[in-house]
Amino acid sequence: MLHWPQIDPVALQLGPLAVHWYGLMYVFGFLTIYQLARRQMQAKGEWGTVVPAEAFEGLFSWLILGVVLGGRLAYVLFYNGAHYLQHPIEVFYIWQGGMSFHGGMLGPVVAGWLYCKKYRLPFLLLADRIFTVAPLGLAFGRLGNFINGELWGRVTDVPWGMVFPYAGDLPRHPSQLYELGLEGIALFALLWFTRRFDWPAGARVAVFLVGYALARIFCEQFREPDVQLGFLFAHLTMGMLLSSLMLLAGSIWLVQLFRGRRP
């Protein structure tokens, strides 16, 4: 049995300003995605020609805003609406955690589509480049969950079960680390490997949808359901439900893209 390593959620204290590890994980995630997406376009000869550098930098400003607004709004609406109705000011306390991946994905997709339409940029081409490396951003986010000691797993007797300070005295699955490994590192490795194939535009986005959905549904078997929601019915959680919709959408998209064409 292990114990959560008592990590101080504040990485740096500058007078009254506290820099939290959770916020830094988002910064590291955005920087990593930016650099690797640009690297892909440079390798394909798209950087500065198909996609001007200044347009790409502007796009990322919109994407960051989409992630924050979409992720927070979806969490407030789907996961903890009753609490935030009673404490509306806490909607803005992002450093305390409380972001929904599904909203954090949909928000930048909408923002990116609007930006690409406004500046006449190839939306699917850019989406493929960004979604190929987006799992690394997820990995940083799950690391932030672990540092915060939140989103722990269900009670277990496995040797690596971990006691979290806010979850009682029983060991639990460190499900944040499971998600870091599957939704983050493994999915990134898969998508990075697909760069060698000449797939139709949008295919990597669809692979991301399917891959993330499968990883999330699997990890939900070990993750404690949100206390304010519990199980929706039977053993179905909100994460499973939303991920099932992603799986359906991604599967239909892949079938349509590859019908009659071999990658």
N, C-alpha and C positions, 0 to 999 in steps of 0.2 A: 504494500500500500504506500502511495506517495502523498505528499502534501503540496498544495499549490505554493509556489515559491515566494509569496508575499512581495510582489513587485509593486513599487510605488507608482501609481498611475500618473504622477506628475514627473515628467522627464527633466524639466528645468524651471526654476522659480526665479523670476526677474522682478523683484519687488512685489507689487500686487498682481503682476501678470504671471499666470501659471501655464506653462506649455505642457500639454498632456501627451503621453505616448500614443493615445488613440488618435489624436489629431495628426501627430507626426506620421503615423502609419498611412494615413490618406495622402499626405504630402509625398512620402516615398513611393506609394503606389502610382500616383499621377506622374511623377517624374520618370519612373521606370517604363510605364506605358508610352509616354511621350517619346522617350529615346528609342525604344525598340520599334515603335510604329514608324518613326522617321527612318530608322536603319533599313527597314523593309523597303520603303519607297526609294531610298538611295540605291539599294541593290537592284531594283526593278527599273531604274531610270525615270522614276515618276517625280522625284523630289526636284522642285524648282521648275518643272516643265508642266506636267499634268496638274500638280498641286503646288502652287507657289508657297514659299516658306512662310510669308506673312499671313497667308490665308490659313495655313495649318496651325499656326500659333493662335490665331483668333478663334479657330474651331475649338481648341482645347479650353479656352476660357468658357465657352458655351457648354462644353461637355462637363467641366467641373461644376458649374452651376446646376446643370441637369442632374448630376449624381447627388449633390447635396439636397436639392429641393425634392427630387423624385424619391430618394431613399428615405428622407425624413417624413414626407407627406404620406407615403405608403405605410410606414410604421405607425404613424399616428392614426390613420384611418383603419388599417386592417388588424393591428396588433394591440393597441392600447388606447382606443378612442375615448373610453369612459374616463380614464385618468386625466387625459389632456383637456377634456371638457371642464373638469374641476380645477385643473392647474394649467391654464392656457399659456402662461409665460414659460413653462418648462418645454414647450415645443421648440424653443430656441436653444435649449441646453444640449447641444449636439455632443459636447465633450463628455457627457455622461453616458454616451452610447445610445442605442435606439435607432438603428437604420435598417431598413428593409432592402435586401439585395434586389428583389424583384422590382421595386420602385426605383432603386439605384441603377438598374439596367434600363428600364423604360424611359426614365427621365432624360438621360443623355442621348438615347436613340431619337426621341422627339426633338430635342435641342439640336442634335447633329443634322437631322433631316431638314429642319428649318434653316439652319445655317448654310447647308450645301445648296438648298434651293435658292436662297437669297444671293449667294455668290457663284452660282452655277458650277459647283464642284461635283465630282463623281461620288455620290453617296455610298453606293455599295462597295466600290473600290476602297474607300476610306474605312468603311465599316469592317471589311475583311481584315485590313491591316491592324485596326485597333482591337477587334475582338480576338485576334490571334494571340495577343499578349495581355488581354484584360484579366485572365486568371491570375497573373502575378499581383495585380491590384487586389484581387479577392484574397490572395494569400496574406498580404499585408493587413487587410481588414480583419481576417480571422486571428492573426497574431495580436492585433489590438484587442479583440474580444478576450483572448487568453490573458493578456496583461491586465485587463480590467477585472478579471475573475468573473466574467458573465457568460451566459449561454452555455452553462455546463451540461454534462450528459446525465443519463439516468444512473441510478444506483447499480453497482456491479461488484463482482468478486474477482475480476481479472487482476493479475499481479500489478498492472500499471494503473489501476484505479486510483483516483486522486481525490483527496478531501479538499473541497473549496470552502473558504471561510464563511460564505453567506448561504451555504447549501446544506447545513447540518453536519453531523459527525460521520456520516457514511461515505465510503469511497464512491466516486462516480467516474463514468467515462470522460476523459478529456476530449469531448467531442469537437471543441474548437480546433484542436490539432488534427483530428481526423479530416475535418473540412478543409483545413489548410493544405493537407497532403493531397486530397482527392480533387476538390474544386479548384485548388490553386496550382500546385506543382504538377500533378499528373495531367490535368487538363491542358495546362500550358505546354507540357512536353508533347502531347498529342497534336495540338494545333500548330506548334512550331515545326514539327515534323512534316505536316501537310504542305508547307511552303514549296516543297519540291514538285508538287503536282500542279498541273495547269487546270484548275477547277474553274467552273463558271462563277461570275461575280455573285457574292452573297452566300456561297457554299460554306465558307468558314464560319459565318455568323450562324448558319443553321446547325453546323457541327457543335458550335459552342452551346447553343440552346439545348441540344440533345445531351451533350456530355455533362453540362452543368446539372440539368434536371436529374439525370441518372445518379450522379454523385450525391446531390442533395437529398434525393429520396432515400438512398442507401444510408447516408449519415443521420437522417432523421430517425432511424431505428434506434440510435444510441443517444440522441439528444433529448434532454428533458423538454417537454412542451412548455411553451410560455405559460406562466402560472395564471395569468389573467384570461387565457383562452382554453388551456388544457387540450384535450382531444375534441375535434369537431364532432366526430361520431366514429364508433368502432376504434380503430387505431390510427385514424387519419388526422394529421396535424395541418395547420395553415400552410406551413412550408411545403408539405407534400402536395397539397391541393394546388398551390400556385405553380409548383414545379411540374406537376402533371400537365397543366395547361401549356407550359413551356415545351415539354416533351412532345405533346401533340402538334403544336405549331412548328417546331423544328423538324419533326419527322415528315410532316406534309410538305414542308418547304424542300427538304432534301429529295424526296421522291419526285417532286415537280422539276427540280433542277437537273437531276441525273436521268430522268426518263429518256431512254433512247440514246444516252451519251455516256461513254466510259471516261472516268477522270484520267 
